[in-house]
Amino acid sequence: MEVHLKIIGVLLMALASIHVFFPKYFSWKEELKSLSLINRQMMTVHTFFIAFVVFLMGLLCLTSATDLTQTKFGRTIALGLGFFWATRLIFQLFVYSTKLWKGKTFETTIHIVFTIFWIYLTSVFLRTGLK
């Protein structure tokens, strides 16, 4: 399981890093113009902190895989992360509209890849936490 946690660590750190490109890719400068200043800044700040937390989760997995698998405290953290990613998986499947990806090759591919990724994260963390 430690190998999987280290792989997850690298993948989460990569995921966090791509958040840097979100504002340009999603045309936030143009798309968010109609929002108030506070709402525009909340999008930026929240995106930063989501990326930061995801990066730190990755760093934790990469540097502390042994502790996560072999200590009660580590398994408790892993269980919590398992519930976190299970919730993210539920949102992927039931909250995002299928209109965002259905019938669009690139978006469908991304939807499938991230669904598989959330399943992987959920299963590794829950298996580690429930061990």
ZARO-595344 format. One record per residue: x negated, y negated, z of N, C-alpha, C in turn; residue number from 0; residue in three letters. Coordinates in steps of 0.1 Angstrom, whole numbers, plus 5000, padded with zeros to 4 digits. Layout:
REM ZARO-595344
+------+------+------+------+------+------+------+------+------+------+------+
|  n_x |  n_y |  n_z | ca_x | ca_y | ca_z |  c_x |  c_y |  c_z | resi | resn |
+------+------+------+------+------+------+------+------+------+------+------+
|    X |    Y |    Z |    X |    Y |    Z |    X |    Y |    Z |  NUM |  Ala |
...
+------+------+------+------+------+------+------+------+------+------+------+
REM end
This chain:
REM ZARO-595344
+------+------+------+------+------+------+------+------+------+------+------+
|  n_x |  n_y |  n_z | ca_x | ca_y | ca_z |  c_x |  c_y |  c_z | resi | resn |
+------+------+------+------+------+------+------+------+------+------+------+
| 4992 | 5012 | 5000 | 5000 | 5000 | 5000 | 4991 | 4987 | 5000 |    0 |  Met |
| 4980 | 4988 | 5006 | 4971 | 4977 | 5006 | 4967 | 4972 | 4992 |    1 |  Glu |
| 4965 | 4981 | 4983 | 4962 | 4977 | 4969 | 4973 | 4969 | 4963 |    2 |  Val |
| 4985 | 4974 | 4966 | 4997 | 4967 | 4960 | 4998 | 4953 | 4967 |    3 |  His |
| 4995 | 4952 | 4979 | 4996 | 4938 | 4986 | 4985 | 4929 | 4980 |    4 |  Leu |
| 4974 | 4934 | 4977 | 4963 | 4926 | 4971 | 4967 | 4922 | 4956 |    5 |  Lys |
| 4973 | 4931 | 4949 | 4978 | 4928 | 4936 | 4989 | 4917 | 4937 |    6 |  Ile |
| 4998 | 4919 | 4946 | 5008 | 4909 | 4948 | 5002 | 4895 | 4952 |    7 |  Ile |
| 4992 | 4896 | 4960 | 4985 | 4883 | 4964 | 4980 | 4875 | 4952 |    8 |  Gly |
| 4973 | 4882 | 4943 | 4968 | 4876 | 4931 | 4980 | 4871 | 4922 |    9 |  Val |
| 4990 | 4879 | 4921 | 5002 | 4875 | 4913 | 5009 | 4863 | 4918 |   10 |  Leu |
| 5011 | 4863 | 4932 | 5018 | 4851 | 4938 | 5010 | 4838 | 4937 |   11 |  Leu |
| 4996 | 4840 | 4938 | 4988 | 4828 | 4936 | 4989 | 4822 | 4922 |   12 |  Met |
| 4990 | 4831 | 4912 | 4991 | 4827 | 4898 | 5005 | 4821 | 4896 |   13 |  Ala |
| 5015 | 4827 | 4902 | 5029 | 4821 | 4901 | 5029 | 4807 | 4907 |   14 |  Leu |
| 5023 | 4805 | 4918 | 5022 | 4792 | 4925 | 5015 | 4782 | 4915 |   15 |  Ala |
| 5005 | 4786 | 4909 | 4997 | 4778 | 4900 | 5005 | 4773 | 4888 |   16 |  Ser |
| 5014 | 4781 | 4883 | 5021 | 4777 | 4871 | 5032 | 4766 | 4874 |   17 |  Ile |
| 5035 | 4764 | 4887 | 5044 | 4754 | 4891 | 5039 | 4740 | 4886 |   18 |  His |
| 5026 | 4738 | 4885 | 5020 | 4726 | 4881 | 5026 | 4721 | 4867 |   19 |  Val |
| 5029 | 4731 | 4859 | 5034 | 4728 | 4845 | 5049 | 4726 | 4844 |   20 |  Phe |
| 5056 | 4729 | 4855 | 5071 | 4728 | 4855 | 5076 | 4714 | 4850 |   21 |  Phe |
| 5071 | 4703 | 4856 | 5077 | 4690 | 4852 | 5076 | 4687 | 4837 |   22 |  Pro |
| 5064 | 4691 | 4831 | 5063 | 4688 | 4817 | 5071 | 4698 | 4809 |   23 |  Lys |
| 5070 | 4711 | 4812 | 5077 | 4721 | 4804 | 5092 | 4719 | 4805 |   24 |  Tyr |
| 5098 | 4715 | 4816 | 5112 | 4714 | 4817 | 5117 | 4699 | 4815 |   25 |  Phe |
| 5107 | 4691 | 4810 | 5110 | 4677 | 4806 | 5117 | 4669 | 4818 |   26 |  Ser |
| 5111 | 4671 | 4830 | 5117 | 4664 | 4841 | 5118 | 4649 | 4840 |   27 |  Trp |
| 5108 | 4643 | 4834 | 5107 | 4628 | 4833 | 5120 | 4624 | 4826 |   28 |  Lys |
| 5124 | 4630 | 4816 | 5136 | 4627 | 4808 | 5149 | 4632 | 4815 |   29 |  Glu |
| 5148 | 4645 | 4819 | 5160 | 4652 | 4824 | 5165 | 4646 | 4837 |   30 |  Glu |
| 5155 | 4641 | 4845 | 5159 | 4636 | 4859 | 5161 | 4621 | 4859 |   31 |  Leu |
| 5160 | 4614 | 4848 | 5162 | 4600 | 4848 | 5175 | 4595 | 4854 |   32 |  Lys |
| 5185 | 4602 | 4852 | 5198 | 4598 | 4857 | 5200 | 4600 | 4872 |   33 |  Ser |
| 5190 | 4607 | 4878 | 5191 | 4609 | 4893 | 5186 | 4597 | 4901 |   34 |  Leu |
| 5190 | 4596 | 4913 | 5185 | 4585 | 4922 | 5170 | 4588 | 4925 |   35 |  Ser |
| 5163 | 4578 | 4929 | 5149 | 4580 | 4933 | 5147 | 4591 | 4943 |   36 |  Leu |
| 5156 | 4592 | 4953 | 5154 | 4602 | 4963 | 5156 | 4616 | 4957 |   37 |  Ile |
| 5165 | 4618 | 4949 | 5167 | 4631 | 4943 | 5156 | 4635 | 4933 |   38 |  Asn |
| 5151 | 4625 | 4926 | 5139 | 4628 | 4917 | 5127 | 4632 | 4925 |   39 |  Arg |
| 5125 | 4625 | 4936 | 5113 | 4628 | 4944 | 5115 | 4641 | 4952 |   40 |  Gln |
| 5127 | 4644 | 4956 | 5130 | 4657 | 4963 | 5127 | 4668 | 4953 |   41 |  Met |
| 5130 | 4667 | 4941 | 5126 | 4678 | 4931 | 5111 | 4680 | 4931 |   42 |  Met |
| 5104 | 4669 | 4930 | 5089 | 4670 | 4930 | 5084 | 4676 | 4943 |   43 |  Thr |
| 5088 | 4670 | 4954 | 5083 | 4674 | 4967 | 5087 | 4689 | 4970 |   44 |  Val |
| 5099 | 4693 | 4967 | 5103 | 4706 | 4970 | 5096 | 4716 | 4961 |   45 |  His |
| 5094 | 4713 | 4948 | 5086 | 4721 | 4939 | 5072 | 4723 | 4944 |   46 |  Thr |
| 5066 | 4712 | 4949 | 5053 | 4713 | 4955 | 5052 | 4723 | 4966 |   47 |  Phe |
| 5062 | 4721 | 4976 | 5062 | 4730 | 4988 | 5065 | 4744 | 4985 |   48 |  Phe |
| 5074 | 4747 | 4975 | 5077 | 4760 | 4971 | 5064 | 4767 | 4966 |   49 |  Ile |
| 5057 | 4760 | 4957 | 5045 | 4765 | 4951 | 5034 | 4767 | 4962 |   50 |  Ala |
| 5034 | 4758 | 4972 | 5024 | 4759 | 4983 | 5027 | 4771 | 4991 |   51 |  Phe |
| 5039 | 4773 | 4995 | 5043 | 4785 | 5003 | 5041 | 4798 | 4995 |   52 |  Val |
| 5044 | 4798 | 4983 | 5041 | 4810 | 4974 | 5026 | 4813 | 4974 |   53 |  Val |
| 5018 | 4802 | 4972 | 5004 | 4804 | 4972 | 4999 | 4809 | 4985 |   54 |  Phe |
| 5004 | 4804 | 4996 | 5000 | 4809 | 5009 | 5004 | 4823 | 5012 |   55 |  Leu |
| 5016 | 4827 | 5007 | 5020 | 4841 | 5008 | 5010 | 4850 | 5000 |   56 |  Met |
| 5006 | 4845 | 4988 | 4996 | 4853 | 4980 | 4983 | 4854 | 4988 |   57 |  Gly |
| 4978 | 4843 | 4993 | 4966 | 4843 | 5000 | 4966 | 4852 | 5012 |   58 |  Leu |
| 4977 | 4852 | 5020 | 4979 | 4861 | 5031 | 4978 | 4876 | 5026 |   59 |  Leu |
| 4985 | 4879 | 5015 | 4984 | 4893 | 5010 | 4970 | 4897 | 5006 |   60 |  Cys |
| 4964 | 4887 | 4999 | 4950 | 4890 | 4994 | 4940 | 4892 | 5005 |   61 |  Leu |
| 4941 | 4884 | 5015 | 4931 | 4884 | 5026 | 4934 | 4892 | 5038 |   62 |  Thr |
| 4947 | 4896 | 5040 | 4951 | 4903 | 5052 | 4960 | 4915 | 5049 |   63 |  Ser |
| 4957 | 4922 | 5038 | 4965 | 4934 | 5035 | 4964 | 4944 | 5046 |   64 |  Ala |
| 4953 | 4946 | 5051 | 4951 | 4956 | 5062 | 4959 | 4953 | 5074 |   65 |  Thr |
| 4959 | 4940 | 5078 | 4967 | 4936 | 5090 | 4982 | 4938 | 5087 |   66 |  Asp |
| 4986 | 4934 | 5075 | 5000 | 4936 | 5071 | 5005 | 4950 | 5072 |   67 |  Leu |
| 4996 | 4959 | 5069 | 5000 | 4974 | 5068 | 4998 | 4981 | 5081 |   68 |  Thr |
| 4988 | 4976 | 5090 | 4984 | 4984 | 5101 | 4987 | 4978 | 5115 |   69 |  Gln |
| 4993 | 4967 | 5115 | 4997 | 4961 | 5128 | 5012 | 4959 | 5129 |   70 |  Thr |
| 5017 | 4959 | 5141 | 5032 | 4957 | 5143 | 5035 | 4943 | 5138 |   71 |  Lys |
| 5027 | 4933 | 5141 | 5030 | 4919 | 5137 | 5029 | 4918 | 5122 |   72 |  Phe |
| 5020 | 4924 | 5116 | 5018 | 4924 | 5101 | 5030 | 4930 | 5094 |   73 |  Gly |
| 5035 | 4942 | 5100 | 5046 | 4948 | 5094 | 5059 | 4940 | 5096 |   74 |  Arg |
| 5060 | 4933 | 5107 | 5071 | 4924 | 5109 | 5071 | 4912 | 5098 |   75 |  Thr |
| 5059 | 4907 | 5096 | 5058 | 4897 | 5086 | 5062 | 4903 | 5072 |   76 |  Ile |
| 5057 | 4914 | 5069 | 5060 | 4921 | 5056 | 5075 | 4923 | 5055 |   77 |  Ala |
| 5082 | 4927 | 5066 | 5096 | 4929 | 5065 | 5103 | 4916 | 5062 |   78 |  Leu |
| 5099 | 4906 | 5069 | 5105 | 4892 | 5066 | 5103 | 4888 | 5051 |   79 |  Gly |
| 5091 | 4891 | 5046 | 5088 | 4888 | 5032 | 5097 | 4896 | 5023 |   80 |  Leu |
| 5099 | 4909 | 5027 | 5108 | 4918 | 5019 | 5122 | 4912 | 5018 |   81 |  Gly |
| 5127 | 4907 | 5029 | 5141 | 4901 | 5029 | 5141 | 4889 | 5021 |   82 |  Phe |
| 5130 | 4881 | 5022 | 5129 | 4868 | 5014 | 5130 | 4872 | 4999 |   83 |  Phe |
| 5122 | 4881 | 4994 | 5121 | 4884 | 4980 | 5133 | 4892 | 4976 |   84 |  Trp |
| 5140 | 4899 | 4985 | 5152 | 4906 | 4981 | 5163 | 4895 | 4979 |   85 |  Ala |
| 5163 | 4885 | 4987 | 5172 | 4874 | 4984 | 5170 | 4867 | 4971 |   86 |  Thr |
| 5157 | 4865 | 4968 | 5153 | 4859 | 4955 | 5158 | 4868 | 4944 |   87 |  Arg |
| 5157 | 4881 | 4945 | 5162 | 4890 | 4935 | 5177 | 4889 | 4933 |   88 |  Leu |
| 5184 | 4888 | 4944 | 5199 | 4886 | 4943 | 5202 | 4874 | 4935 |   89 |  Ile |
| 5195 | 4863 | 4938 | 5197 | 4850 | 4931 | 5194 | 4852 | 4916 |   90 |  Phe |
| 5183 | 4859 | 4913 | 5180 | 4862 | 4899 | 5191 | 4869 | 4892 |   91 |  Gln |
| 5197 | 4878 | 4898 | 5208 | 4886 | 4892 | 5222 | 4880 | 4892 |   92 |  Leu |
| 5225 | 4873 | 4903 | 5239 | 4869 | 4905 | 5241 | 4854 | 4906 |   93 |  Phe |
| 5231 | 4846 | 4907 | 5233 | 4831 | 4908 | 5230 | 4824 | 4895 |   94 |  Val |
| 5219 | 4827 | 4889 | 5215 | 4821 | 4876 | 5225 | 4825 | 4865 |   95 |  Tyr |
| 5230 | 4816 | 4858 | 5240 | 4820 | 4847 | 5233 | 4827 | 4836 |   96 |  Ser |
| 5240 | 4837 | 4831 | 5235 | 4845 | 4819 | 5233 | 4836 | 4807 |   97 |  Thr |
| 5240 | 4824 | 4807 | 5239 | 4815 | 4796 | 5225 | 4809 | 4794 |   98 |  Lys |
| 5217 | 4810 | 4805 | 5204 | 4805 | 4805 | 5194 | 4814 | 4797 |   99 |  Leu |
| 5198 | 4827 | 4795 | 5188 | 4836 | 4789 | 5194 | 4845 | 4778 |  100 |  Trp |
| 5207 | 4848 | 4780 | 5213 | 4858 | 4771 | 5213 | 4853 | 4756 |  101 |  Lys |
| 5208 | 4861 | 4747 | 5207 | 4858 | 4733 | 5195 | 4850 | 4729 |  102 |  Gly |
| 5186 | 4847 | 4739 | 5174 | 4839 | 4736 | 5162 | 4848 | 4740 |  103 |  Lys |
| 5154 | 4852 | 4730 | 5143 | 4861 | 4731 | 5134 | 4858 | 4742 |  104 |  Thr |
| 5128 | 4846 | 4742 | 5118 | 4842 | 4752 | 5124 | 4842 | 4766 |  105 |  Phe |
| 5136 | 4836 | 4768 | 5142 | 4835 | 4781 | 5146 | 4848 | 4786 |  106 |  Glu |
| 5151 | 4857 | 4777 | 5155 | 4871 | 4781 | 5143 | 4878 | 4786 |  107 |  Thr |
| 5132 | 4877 | 4779 | 5119 | 4883 | 4783 | 5115 | 4879 | 4797 |  108 |  Thr |
| 5115 | 4865 | 4799 | 5111 | 4860 | 4812 | 5121 | 4865 | 4823 |  109 |  Ile |
| 5134 | 4865 | 4820 | 5144 | 4870 | 4830 | 5141 | 4885 | 4834 |  110 |  His |
| 5138 | 4893 | 4824 | 5135 | 4907 | 4827 | 5121 | 4909 | 4834 |  111 |  Ile |
| 5111 | 4901 | 4830 | 5098 | 4902 | 4837 | 5099 | 4898 | 4851 |  112 |  Val |
| 5106 | 4887 | 4854 | 5108 | 4882 | 4868 | 5117 | 4891 | 4876 |  113 |  Phe |
| 5127 | 4897 | 4870 | 5135 | 4907 | 4877 | 5127 | 4918 | 4882 |  114 |  Thr |
| 5119 | 4923 | 4873 | 5110 | 4935 | 4876 | 5100 | 4930 | 4887 |  115 |  Ile |
| 5095 | 4918 | 4886 | 5085 | 4913 | 4896 | 5092 | 4912 | 4910 |  116 |  Phe |
| 5104 | 4906 | 4910 | 5111 | 4905 | 4923 | 5114 | 4919 | 4929 |  117 |  Trp |
| 5117 | 4928 | 4921 | 5119 | 4942 | 4925 | 5106 | 4948 | 4931 |  118 |  Ile |
| 5095 | 4945 | 4924 | 5082 | 4950 | 4929 | 5079 | 4944 | 4943 |  119 |  Tyr |
| 5080 | 4931 | 4944 | 5077 | 4924 | 4956 | 5086 | 4929 | 4968 |  120 |  Leu |
| 5099 | 4930 | 4965 | 5109 | 4935 | 4975 | 5105 | 4949 | 4980 |  121 |  Thr |
| 5103 | 4958 | 4970 | 5100 | 4972 | 4974 | 5087 | 4973 | 4982 |  122 |  Ser |
| 5076 | 4966 | 4978 | 5064 | 4968 | 4985 | 5065 | 4962 | 4999 |  123 |  Val |
| 5070 | 4950 | 5000 | 5072 | 4944 | 5013 | 5081 | 4952 | 5022 |  124 |  Phe |
| 5092 | 4956 | 5017 | 5101 | 4964 | 5026 | 5095 | 4977 | 5030 |  125 |  Leu |
| 5089 | 4984 | 5020 | 5082 | 4997 | 5024 | 5071 | 4995 | 5034 |  126 |  Arg |
| 5064 | 4984 | 5033 | 5053 | 4981 | 5043 | 5060 | 4977 | 5056 |  127 |  Thr |
| 5070 | 4969 | 5056 | 5076 | 4965 | 5069 | 5084 | 4976 | 5076 |  128 |  Gly |
| 5089 | 4986 | 5069 | 5097 | 4996 | 5075 | 5089 | 5009 | 5078 |  129 |  Leu |
| 5076 | 5008 | 5075 | 5067 | 5020 | 5077 | 5065 | 5023 | 5092 |  130 |  Lys |
+------+------+------+------+------+------+------+------+------+------+------+
REM end
